[in-house]
Amino acid sequence: MEFQVRDKVFLKVSPARGNKRFRVQGKLSPRYIGPYEIIEKLNSAAYRLDLPVKLEHVHNMFHISQLRKYIPDPDHTIASEPLEITKDLVYEERPVQILNHMIKQLRNKQIPLVKLL
């Protein structure tokens, strides 16, 4: 596998041996993070990535075995509406749609459950 400059790639953060890097820990942690853009190809096996500021403690050069090609998909982008934030940094959440509802029956009471979008 070979990448070109300006390609988007995912970066592997969870190796198989259980050694955790990049402050990503836990059983449900992602195996790959990104996508990040390749800014330089050093040789056939080493690439330099454009990492965000939160990963400034990590060297930005990686072996090809730590990268996975990102295939663009419109489903990966999330359209968001601008939030109206008040002076005390509070915003109001409004449900878009009710996806599912059910009533959970306990021994002597009923609890309504609603799944919102």
The first five atom37 places (N, CA, C, CB, O) and aatype in JSON, in Angstrom:
{
  "aatype": [12, 6, 13, 5, 19, 1, 3, 11, 19, 13, 10, 11, 19, 15, 14, 0, 1, 7, 2, 11, 1, 13, 1, 19, 5, 7, 11, 10, 15, 14, 1, 18, 9, 7, 14, 18, 6, 9, 9, 6, 11, 10, 2, 15, 0, 0, 18, 1, 10, 3, 10, 14, 19, 11, 10, 6, 8, 19, 8, 2, 12, 13, 8, 9, 15, 5, 10, 1, 11, 18, 9, 14, 3, 14, 3, 8, 16, 9, 0, 15, 6, 14, 10, 6, 9, 16, 11, 3, 10, 19, 18, 6, 6, 1, 14, 19, 5, 9, 10, 2, 8, 12, 9, 11, 5, 10, 1, 2, 11, 5, 9, 14, 10, 19, 11, 10, 10],
  "atom_mask": [
    [1, 1, 1, 1, 1],
    [1, 1, 1, 1, 1],
    [1, 1, 1, 1, 1],
    [1, 1, 1, 1, 1],
    [1, 1, 1, 1, 1],
    [1, 1, 1, 1, 1],
    [1, 1, 1, 1, 1],
    [1, 1, 1, 1, 1],
    [1, 1, 1, 1, 1],
    [1, 1, 1, 1, 1],
    [1, 1, 1, 1, 1],
    [1, 1, 1, 1, 1],
    [1, 1, 1, 1, 1],
    [1, 1, 1, 1, 1],
    [1, 1, 1, 1, 1],
    [1, 1, 1, 1, 1],
    [1, 1, 1, 1, 1],
    [1, 1, 1, 0, 1],
    [1, 1, 1, 1, 1],
    [1, 1, 1, 1, 1],
    [1, 1, 1, 1, 1],
    [1, 1, 1, 1, 1],
    [1, 1, 1, 1, 1],
    [1, 1, 1, 1, 1],
    [1, 1, 1, 1, 1],
    [1, 1, 1, 0, 1],
    [1, 1, 1, 1, 1],
    [1, 1, 1, 1, 1],
    [1, 1, 1, 1, 1],
    [1, 1, 1, 1, 1],
    [1, 1, 1, 1, 1],
    [1, 1, 1, 1, 1],
    [1, 1, 1, 1, 1],
    [1, 1, 1, 0, 1],
    [1, 1, 1, 1, 1],
    [1, 1, 1, 1, 1],
    [1, 1, 1, 1, 1],
    [1, 1, 1, 1, 1],
    [1, 1, 1, 1, 1],
    [1, 1, 1, 1, 1],
    [1, 1, 1, 1, 1],
    [1, 1, 1, 1, 1],
    [1, 1, 1, 1, 1],
    [1, 1, 1, 1, 1],
    [1, 1, 1, 1, 1],
    [1, 1, 1, 1, 1],
    [1, 1, 1, 1, 1],
    [1, 1, 1, 1, 1],
    [1, 1, 1, 1, 1],
    [1, 1, 1, 1, 1],
    [1, 1, 1, 1, 1],
    [1, 1, 1, 1, 1],
    [1, 1, 1, 1, 1],
    [1, 1, 1, 1, 1],
    [1, 1, 1, 1, 1],
    [1, 1, 1, 1, 1],
    [1, 1, 1, 1, 1],
    [1, 1, 1, 1, 1],
    [1, 1, 1, 1, 1],
    [1, 1, 1, 1, 1],
    [1, 1, 1, 1, 1],
    [1, 1, 1, 1, 1],
    [1, 1, 1, 1, 1],
    [1, 1, 1, 1, 1],
    [1, 1, 1, 1, 1],
    [1, 1, 1, 1, 1],
    [1, 1, 1, 1, 1],
    [1, 1, 1, 1, 1],
    [1, 1, 1, 1, 1],
    [1, 1, 1, 1, 1],
    [1, 1, 1, 1, 1],
    [1, 1, 1, 1, 1],
    [1, 1, 1, 1, 1],
    [1, 1, 1, 1, 1],
    [1, 1, 1, 1, 1],
    [1, 1, 1, 1, 1],
    [1, 1, 1, 1, 1],
    [1, 1, 1, 1, 1],
    [1, 1, 1, 1, 1],
    [1, 1, 1, 1, 1],
    [1, 1, 1, 1, 1],
    [1, 1, 1, 1, 1],
    [1, 1, 1, 1, 1],
    [1, 1, 1, 1, 1],
    [1, 1, 1, 1, 1],
    [1, 1, 1, 1, 1],
    [1, 1, 1, 1, 1],
    [1, 1, 1, 1, 1],
    [1, 1, 1, 1, 1],
    [1, 1, 1, 1, 1],
    [1, 1, 1, 1, 1],
    [1, 1, 1, 1, 1],
    [1, 1, 1, 1, 1],
    [1, 1, 1, 1, 1],
    [1, 1, 1, 1, 1],
    [1, 1, 1, 1, 1],
    [1, 1, 1, 1, 1],
    [1, 1, 1, 1, 1],
    [1, 1, 1, 1, 1],
    [1, 1, 1, 1, 1],
    [1, 1, 1, 1, 1],
    [1, 1, 1, 1, 1],
    [1, 1, 1, 1, 1],
    [1, 1, 1, 1, 1],
    [1, 1, 1, 1, 1],
    [1, 1, 1, 1, 1],
    [1, 1, 1, 1, 1],
    [1, 1, 1, 1, 1],
    [1, 1, 1, 1, 1],
    [1, 1, 1, 1, 1],
    [1, 1, 1, 1, 1],
    [1, 1, 1, 1, 1],
    [1, 1, 1, 1, 1],
    [1, 1, 1, 1, 1],
    [1, 1, 1, 1, 1],
    [1, 1, 1, 1, 1],
    [1, 1, 1, 1, 1]
  ],
  "atom_positions": [
    [[0.85, -1.17, 0.0], [0.0, 0.0, 0.0], [0.89, 1.23, 0.0], [-0.96, 0.0, 1.22], [1.95, 1.26, 0.62]],
    [[0.44, 2.24, -0.71], [1.2, 3.48, -0.8], [0.24, 4.65, -0.82], [2.1, 3.49, -2.07], [-0.84, 4.57, -1.41]],
    [[0.63, 5.75, -0.18], [-0.2, 6.95, -0.1], [0.48, 8.09, -0.82], [-0.49, 7.33, 1.37], [1.69, 8.07, -1.04]],
    [[-0.31, 9.08, -1.19], [0.21, 10.28, -1.83], [0.01, 11.46, -0.88], [-0.5, 10.55, -3.21], [-0.77, 11.38, 0.07]],
    [[0.72, 12.55, -1.14], [0.55, 13.77, -0.36], [-0.89, 14.27, -0.57], [1.6, 14.87, -0.77], [-1.41, 14.19, -1.68]],
    [[-1.51, 14.78, 0.48], [-2.9, 15.27, 0.54], [-3.93, 14.16, 0.66], [-3.2, 16.08, -0.69], [-5.13, 14.45, 0.72]],
    [[-3.52, 12.89, 0.72], [-4.46, 11.8, 1.01], [-4.87, 11.89, 2.47], [-3.82, 10.41, 0.7], [-4.12, 12.38, 3.31]],
    [[-6.06, 11.41, 2.77], [-6.55, 11.35, 4.15], [-6.38, 9.92, 4.66], [-8.05, 11.8, 4.24], [-6.69, 8.96, 3.96]],
    [[-5.88, 9.8, 5.91], [-5.65, 8.49, 6.5], [-6.11, 8.49, 7.95], [-4.17, 8.09, 6.4], [-6.17, 9.54, 8.6]],
    [[-6.43, 7.29, 8.45], [-6.69, 7.09, 9.87], [-5.38, 6.67, 10.52], [-7.8, 6.03, 10.1], [-4.55, 6.02, 9.89]],
    [[-5.2, 7.02, 11.79], [-3.99, 6.71, 12.54], [-4.31, 5.66, 13.59], [-3.4, 7.99, 13.19], [-5.26, 5.82, 14.36]],
    [[-3.53, 4.59, 13.63], [-3.76, 3.51, 14.59], [-3.29, 3.94, 15.98], [-3.03, 2.22, 14.14], [-2.15, 4.4, 16.14]],
    [[-4.16, 3.8, 16.98], [-3.8, 4.2, 18.34], [-3.9, 3.05, 19.33], [-4.69, 5.32, 18.79], [-3.48, 3.21, 20.48]],
    [[-4.43, 1.92, 18.95], [-4.6, 0.8, 19.86], [-3.88, -0.43, 19.31], [-6.1, 0.49, 20.09], [-4.45, -1.17, 18.52]],
    [[-2.63, -0.64, 19.72], [-1.91, -1.81, 19.23], [-2.45, -3.11, 19.82], [-0.44, -1.69, 19.54], [-3.18, -3.08, 20.81]],
    [[-2.1, -4.22, 19.22], [-2.65, -5.52, 19.6], [-2.17, -5.99, 20.97], [-2.28, -6.55, 18.56], [-2.88, -6.76, 21.62]],
    [[-1.02, -5.57, 21.42], [-0.46, -6.07, 22.68], [-1.08, -5.44, 23.93], [1.02, -5.84, 22.69], [-0.75, -5.85, 25.04]],
    [[-1.93, -4.46, 23.77], [-2.56, -3.84, 24.93], [-1.84, -2.6, 25.41], [0.0, 0.0, 0.0], [-2.26, -2.01, 26.4]],
    [[-0.78, -2.19, 24.75], [-0.06, -0.98, 25.11], [-0.84, 0.23, 24.6], [1.38, -0.99, 24.53], [-1.03, 0.38, 23.39]],
    [[-1.3, 1.09, 25.5], [-2.14, 2.21, 25.12], [-1.29, 3.45, 24.88], [-3.21, 2.49, 26.2], [-0.4, 3.77, 25.68]],
    [[-1.57, 4.14, 23.78], [-0.85, 5.36, 23.45], [-1.83, 6.49, 23.2], [0.05, 5.16, 22.23], [-3.04, 6.26, 23.11]],
    [[-1.34, 7.7, 23.09], [-2.11, 8.89, 22.77], [-3.2, 9.17, 23.79], [-2.73, 8.75, 21.39], [-4.21, 9.8, 23.46]],
    [[-3.03, 8.73, 25.01], [-4.0, 8.95, 26.09], [-5.37, 8.37, 25.79], [-4.14, 10.42, 26.37], [-6.36, 8.81, 26.37]],
    [[-5.44, 7.42, 24.91], [-6.7, 6.75, 24.6], [-6.67, 5.41, 25.3], [-6.92, 6.59, 23.05], [-5.89, 4.54, 24.92]],
    [[-7.51, 5.22, 26.31], [-7.47, 4.01, 27.1], [-8.86, 3.45, 27.25], [-6.84, 4.27, 28.46], [-9.86, 4.13, 27.04]],
    [[-8.91, 2.19, 27.62], [-10.19, 1.57, 27.92], [-10.6, 0.55, 26.88], [0.0, 0.0, 0.0], [-10.08, 0.53, 25.76]],
    [[-11.52, -0.27, 27.27], [-11.96, -1.37, 26.43], [-12.7, -0.88, 25.19], [-12.84, -2.3, 27.22], [-12.6, -1.5, 24.12]],
    [[-13.44, 0.2, 25.31], [-14.24, 0.7, 24.19], [-13.55, 1.83, 23.45], [-15.59, 1.17, 24.68], [-14.21, 2.55, 22.69]],
    [[-12.26, 2.02, 23.64], [-11.55, 3.09, 22.96], [-11.41, 2.78, 21.47], [-10.17, 3.31, 23.59], [-11.35, 1.61, 21.09]],
    [[-11.37, 3.81, 20.63], [-11.24, 3.56, 19.19], [-9.87, 3.01, 18.83], [-11.51, 4.84, 18.41], [-8.87, 3.35, 19.47]],
    [[-9.81, 2.18, 17.81], [-8.53, 1.65, 17.34], [-7.83, 2.62, 16.42], [-8.73, 0.32, 16.64], [-6.6, 2.66, 16.36]],
    [[-8.61, 3.39, 15.69], [-8.06, 4.38, 14.76], [-8.71, 5.73, 15.04], [-8.3, 3.94, 13.28], [-9.89, 5.8, 15.39]],
    [[-7.93, 6.8, 14.89], [-8.45, 8.15, 15.02], [-8.17, 8.9, 13.73], [-7.83, 8.89, 16.25], [-7.29, 8.52, 12.96]],
    [[-8.9, 9.96, 13.5], [-8.66, 10.74, 12.3], [-9.95, 11.06, 11.6], [0.0, 0.0, 0.0], [-11.01, 10.99, 12.23]],
    [[-9.92, 11.39, 10.36], [-8.84, 11.29, 9.4], [-7.9, 12.5, 9.46], [-9.41, 11.16, 8.0], [-8.31, 13.6, 9.81]],
    [[-6.64, 12.26, 9.11], [-5.62, 13.29, 9.05], [-5.02, 13.31, 7.65], [-4.52, 13.04, 10.11], [-5.02, 12.3, 6.95]],
    [[-4.52, 14.46, 7.27], [-3.98, 14.63, 5.92], [-2.48, 14.36, 5.93], [-4.28, 16.04, 5.39], [-1.77, 14.76, 6.86]],
    [[-2.0, 13.69, 4.89], [-0.56, 13.46, 4.72], [0.04, 14.73, 4.13], [-0.28, 12.22, 3.8], [-0.4, 15.19, 3.07]],
    [[1.05, 15.3, 4.8], [1.66, 16.53, 4.31], [3.01, 16.27, 3.65], [1.83, 17.51, 5.44], [3.5, 17.12, 2.9]],
    [[3.61, 15.1, 3.92], [4.91, 14.81, 3.31], [5.14, 13.31, 3.26], [6.05, 15.51, 4.08], [4.82, 12.59, 4.21]],
    [[5.7, 12.86, 2.15], [6.1, 11.46, 2.01], [7.61, 11.41, 2.16], [5.63, 10.84, 0.63], [8.33, 11.92, 1.3]],
    [[8.1, 10.81, 3.25], [9.53, 10.8, 3.52], [10.24, 9.71, 2.73], [9.79, 10.6, 5.01], [11.3, 9.96, 2.15]],
    [[9.68, 8.52, 2.7], [10.14, 7.43, 1.84], [8.96, 6.49, 1.61], [11.37, 6.66, 2.48], [7.82, 6.86, 1.91]],
    [[9.2, 5.31, 1.09], [8.08, 4.42, 0.77], [7.36, 3.89, 2.0], [8.56, 3.28, -0.06], [6.27, 3.34, 1.88]],
    [[7.96, 4.03, 3.2], [7.35, 3.47, 4.41], [7.08, 4.49, 5.5], [8.22, 2.39, 4.95], [6.54, 4.12, 6.54]],
    [[7.44, 5.76, 5.3], [7.27, 6.77, 6.35], [6.55, 7.99, 5.79], [8.64, 7.18, 6.94], [6.84, 8.46, 4.69]],
    [[5.59, 8.49, 6.58], [4.78, 9.63, 6.16], [4.66, 10.61, 7.32], [3.38, 9.17, 5.68], [4.65, 10.22, 8.49]],
    [[4.56, 11.9, 6.98], [4.35, 12.94, 7.97], [2.91, 13.41, 7.87], [5.35, 14.14, 7.76], [2.42, 13.7, 6.77]],
    [[2.21, 13.47, 9.02], [0.8, 13.83, 9.05], [0.59, 15.21, 9.63], [0.01, 12.81, 9.87], [1.41, 15.71, 10.4]],
    [[-0.51, 15.83, 9.25], [-0.93, 17.11, 9.8], [-1.83, 16.82, 11.0], [-1.67, 17.98, 8.72], [-3.04, 16.63, 10.84]],
    [[-1.24, 16.79, 12.2], [-1.98, 16.45, 13.42], [-2.56, 17.7, 14.07], [-1.07, 15.71, 14.41], [-2.01, 18.79, 13.91]],
    [[-3.68, 17.57, 14.8], [-4.26, 18.72, 15.5], [-3.43, 19.11, 16.72], [-5.71, 18.41, 15.93], [-2.5, 18.4, 17.11]],
    [[-3.77, 20.24, 17.3], [-3.03, 20.78, 18.44], [-3.1, 19.85, 19.65], [-3.56, 22.17, 18.82], [-2.15, 19.78, 20.42]],
    [[-4.21, 19.14, 19.83], [-4.35, 18.27, 21.01], [-3.37, 17.1, 20.97], [-5.77, 17.74, 21.1], [-3.15, 16.46, 22.0]],
    [[-2.79, 16.8, 19.81], [-1.78, 15.74, 19.69], [-0.38, 16.31, 19.48], [-2.15, 14.79, 18.54], [0.46, 15.68, 18.84]],
    [[-0.12, 17.51, 20.01], [1.17, 18.15, 19.8], [2.31, 17.42, 20.51], [1.12, 19.58, 20.26], [3.47, 17.6, 20.14]],
    [[2.01, 16.6, 21.52], [3.03, 15.84, 22.22], [3.48, 14.6, 21.44], [2.52, 15.43, 23.58], [4.42, 13.93, 21.86]],
    [[2.83, 14.3, 20.33], [3.14, 13.13, 19.51], [3.93, 13.58, 18.3], [1.84, 12.39, 19.09], [3.59, 14.57, 17.65]],
    [[5.0, 12.84, 17.98], [5.77, 13.14, 16.77], [4.9, 12.87, 15.56], [7.08, 12.31, 16.71], [4.15, 11.89, 15.55]],
    [[4.98, 13.7, 14.53], [4.04, 13.6, 13.42], [4.52, 12.71, 12.27], [3.75, 14.96, 12.9], [3.95, 12.79, 11.18]],
    [[5.53, 11.89, 12.47], [6.01, 10.98, 11.44], [5.63, 9.55, 11.82], [7.56, 11.11, 11.25], [5.88, 9.12, 12.95]],
    [[5.01, 8.79, 10.86], [4.49, 7.47, 11.17], [4.86, 6.48, 10.08], [2.98, 7.53, 11.35], [5.0, 6.83, 8.91]],
    [[5.01, 5.22, 10.5], [5.26, 4.12, 9.58], [3.95, 3.77, 8.88], [5.85, 2.88, 10.31], [2.87, 4.0, 9.42]],
    [[4.06, 3.24, 7.7], [2.88, 2.9, 6.89], [1.98, 1.88, 7.58], [3.31, 2.37, 5.52], [0.78, 1.83, 7.33]],
    [[2.56, 1.05, 8.46], [1.76, 0.04, 9.15], [0.81, 0.66, 10.18], [2.67, -0.97, 9.84], [-0.13, 0.01, 10.62]],
    [[1.05, 1.92, 10.57], [0.19, 2.61, 11.53], [-0.93, 3.4, 10.86], [1.02, 3.53, 12.39], [-1.71, 4.06, 11.55]],
    [[-1.02, 3.34, 9.53], [-1.99, 4.15, 8.79], [-2.99, 3.27, 8.07], [-1.29, 5.06, 7.81], [-2.68, 2.14, 7.67]],
    [[-4.19, 3.79, 7.89], [-5.23, 3.12, 7.11], [-5.89, 4.17, 6.23], [-6.29, 2.4, 8.05], [-6.18, 5.28, 6.69]],
    [[-6.14, 3.84, 4.99], [-6.69, 4.79, 4.03], [-8.11, 5.19, 4.43], [-6.69, 4.19, 2.61], [-8.92, 4.34, 4.82]],
    [[-8.4, 6.48, 4.32], [-9.73, 7.01, 4.58], [-10.46, 7.14, 3.25], [-9.66, 8.39, 5.32], [-9.98, 7.8, 2.34]],
    [[-11.61, 6.51, 3.14], [-12.44, 6.61, 1.95], [-13.57, 7.59, 2.28], [-13.0, 5.2, 1.51], [-14.39, 7.3, 3.15]],
    [[-13.62, 8.74, 1.6], [-14.63, 9.75, 1.93], [-16.05, 9.21, 1.73], [-14.43, 10.99, 1.06], [-16.35, 8.53, 0.76]],
    [[-16.91, 9.54, 2.68], [-18.29, 9.12, 2.65], [-19.14, 10.27, 3.17], [-18.51, 7.82, 3.48], [-18.85, 10.78, 4.25]],
    [[-20.18, 10.69, 2.46], [-21.01, 11.8, 2.94], [-21.71, 11.49, 4.26], [-22.03, 12.16, 1.9], [-22.12, 12.42, 4.96]],
    [[-21.87, 10.22, 4.61], [-22.5, 9.87, 5.89], [-21.6, 10.18, 7.08], [-22.87, 8.39, 5.9], [-22.08, 10.23, 8.21]],
    [[-20.3, 10.39, 6.85], [-19.37, 10.68, 7.94], [-19.49, 12.12, 8.44], [-17.96, 10.41, 7.5], [-19.04, 12.42, 9.54]],
    [[-20.07, 12.99, 7.64], [-20.2, 14.37, 8.06], [-21.53, 14.56, 8.77], [-20.09, 15.33, 6.85], [-22.54, 13.97, 8.39]],
    [[-21.51, 15.38, 9.79], [-22.7, 15.64, 10.58], [-23.08, 17.1, 10.38], [-22.47, 15.33, 12.1], [-22.31, 18.0, 10.68]],
    [[-24.27, 17.31, 9.86], [-24.76, 18.68, 9.68], [-25.27, 19.19, 11.01], [-25.87, 18.74, 8.59], [-26.11, 18.55, 11.65]],
    [[-24.77, 20.32, 11.42], [-25.21, 20.87, 12.7], [-25.74, 22.28, 12.49], [-24.05, 20.87, 13.73], [-25.28, 23.02, 11.61]],
    [[-26.68, 22.63, 13.31], [-27.24, 23.97, 13.28], [-26.49, 24.81, 14.31], [-28.77, 23.95, 13.57], [-26.03, 24.28, 15.32]],
    [[-26.35, 26.11, 14.07], [-25.65, 26.95, 15.04], [-26.42, 27.01, 16.36], [-25.43, 28.37, 14.48], [-27.65, 27.11, 16.37]],
    [[-25.7, 26.95, 17.46], [-26.31, 26.99, 18.78], [-26.47, 28.42, 19.26], [-25.49, 26.18, 19.79], [-25.62, 29.27, 18.99]],
    [[-27.55, 28.67, 19.95], [-27.76, 29.96, 20.58], [-27.31, 29.84, 22.04], [-29.26, 30.42, 20.48], [-27.99, 29.22, 22.86]],
    [[-26.17, 30.43, 22.35], [-25.6, 30.33, 23.69], [-25.84, 31.65, 24.42], [-24.08, 29.99, 23.63], [-25.55, 32.72, 23.89]],
    [[-26.36, 31.55, 25.64], [-26.62, 32.74, 26.43], [-25.32, 33.24, 27.08], [-27.69, 32.46, 27.5], [-24.27, 32.62, 26.93]],
    [[-25.41, 34.34, 27.8], [-24.22, 34.92, 28.44], [-23.62, 34.02, 29.51], [-24.57, 36.26, 29.05], [-22.41, 34.04, 29.73]],
    [[-24.46, 33.22, 30.16], [-23.94, 32.3, 31.18], [-23.59, 30.93, 30.59], [-24.96, 32.14, 32.31], [-23.54, 29.93, 31.31]],
    [[-23.35, 30.89, 29.26], [-22.9, 29.69, 28.54], [-23.86, 28.51, 28.66], [-21.53, 29.28, 29.04], [-23.43, 27.38, 28.9]],
    [[-25.14, 28.77, 28.51], [-26.17, 27.74, 28.56], [-26.88, 27.72, 27.22], [-27.17, 27.98, 29.74], [-27.12, 28.77, 26.63]],
    [[-27.21, 26.54, 26.75], [-27.98, 26.43, 25.51], [-29.13, 25.46, 25.73], [-27.08, 25.97, 24.34], [-29.11, 24.64, 26.64]],
    [[-30.13, 25.58, 24.88], [-31.32, 24.76, 25.01], [-31.29, 23.65, 23.96], [-32.6, 25.62, 24.86], [-31.08, 23.91, 22.78]],
    [[-31.52, 22.43, 24.41], [-31.6, 21.3, 23.5], [-33.07, 21.06, 23.15], [-30.96, 20.03, 24.12], [-33.93, 21.03, 24.03]],
    [[-33.33, 20.9, 21.85], [-34.69, 20.65, 21.4], [-34.73, 19.32, 20.67], [-35.19, 21.79, 20.49], [-33.89, 19.08, 19.79]],
    [[-35.66, 18.44, 20.99], [-35.76, 17.17, 20.27], [-36.25, 17.39, 18.84], [-36.71, 16.21, 21.01], [-37.11, 18.23, 18.59]],
    [[-35.68, 16.63, 17.92], [-36.06, 16.73, 16.52], [-37.21, 15.79, 16.21], [-34.87, 16.42, 15.61], [-38.17, 16.16, 15.52]],
    [[-37.1, 14.57, 16.73], [-38.1, 13.56, 16.4], [-38.1, 12.48, 17.49], [-37.83, 12.93, 15.0], [-37.05, 12.19, 18.08]],
    [[-39.26, 11.9, 17.75], [-39.35, 10.76, 18.67], [-39.14, 9.5, 17.84], [-40.74, 10.72, 19.42], [-39.93, 9.19, 16.95]],
    [[-38.07, 8.77, 18.13], [-37.73, 7.58, 17.37], [-38.44, 6.33, 17.87], [-36.24, 7.36, 17.4], [-38.86, 5.49, 17.08]],
    [[-38.57, 6.22, 19.19], [-39.17, 5.02, 19.76], [-39.68, 5.36, 21.16], [-38.14, 3.83, 19.8], [-39.13, 6.23, 21.83]],
    [[-40.71, 4.68, 21.58], [-41.19, 4.83, 22.95], [-41.74, 3.49, 23.44], [-42.27, 5.95, 23.05], [-42.28, 2.7, 22.66]],
    [[-41.59, 3.28, 24.73], [-42.1, 2.05, 25.33], [-42.29, 2.3, 26.83], [-41.14, 0.85, 25.07], [-41.79, 3.28, 27.38]],
    [[-43.02, 1.41, 27.46], [-43.24, 1.49, 28.9], [-42.61, 0.27, 29.55], [-44.76, 1.59, 29.25], [-42.97, -0.87, 29.24]],
    [[-41.66, 0.53, 30.44], [-40.99, -0.56, 31.14], [-41.77, -0.87, 32.41], [-39.51, -0.2, 31.47], [-42.04, 0.02, 33.22]],
    [[-42.13, -2.12, 32.56], [-42.94, -2.54, 33.7], [-42.02, -3.12, 34.77], [-44.01, -3.59, 33.26], [-41.34, -4.12, 34.55]],
    [[-42.0, -2.47, 35.94], [-41.32, -3.02, 37.1], [-42.36, -3.74, 37.95], [-40.58, -1.9, 37.92], [-43.5, -3.91, 37.52]],
    [[-42.0, -4.16, 39.13], [-42.94, -4.94, 39.94], [-44.22, -4.17, 40.26], [-42.28, -5.36, 41.22], [-45.32, -4.69, 40.08]],
    [[-44.05, -2.93, 40.73], [-45.27, -2.21, 41.11], [-45.32, -0.8, 40.52], [-45.37, -2.14, 42.62], [-46.07, 0.05, 41.02]],
    [[-44.55, -0.54, 39.47], [-44.68, 0.76, 38.81], [-44.26, 0.65, 37.34], [-43.84, 1.84, 39.53], [-43.58, -0.3, 36.95]],
    [[-44.67, 1.63, 36.55], [-44.36, 1.68, 35.14], [-43.49, 2.9, 34.86], [-45.66, 1.72, 34.29], [-43.74, 3.99, 35.39]],
    [[-42.47, 2.72, 34.02], [-41.56, 3.8, 33.67], [-41.64, 4.03, 32.16], [-40.09, 3.48, 34.13], [-41.32, 3.13, 31.39]],
    [[-42.06, 5.23, 31.73], [-42.08, 5.5, 30.29], [-40.67, 5.8, 29.78], [-43.02, 6.7, 29.98], [-39.95, 6.6, 30.38]],
    [[-40.27, 5.15, 28.69], [-38.96, 5.37, 28.06], [-39.18, 5.93, 26.67], [-38.13, 4.05, 28.01], [-40.02, 5.43, 25.92]],
    [[-38.44, 6.98, 26.32], [-38.57, 7.65, 25.03], [-37.18, 7.82, 24.43], [-39.29, 9.03, 25.16], [-36.27, 8.3, 25.11]],
    [[-37.02, 7.43, 23.16], [-35.76, 7.63, 22.45], [-35.96, 8.78, 21.49], [-35.31, 6.33, 21.71], [-36.82, 8.72, 20.61]],
    [[-35.13, 9.86, 21.66], [-35.26, 11.08, 20.87], [-34.1, 11.24, 19.92], [-35.35, 12.29, 21.79], [-32.99, 10.75, 20.17]],
    [[-34.36, 11.92, 18.83], [-33.3, 12.32, 17.9], [-32.99, 13.76, 18.17], [-33.72, 12.1, 16.41], [-32.13, 14.34, 17.51]]
  ]
}
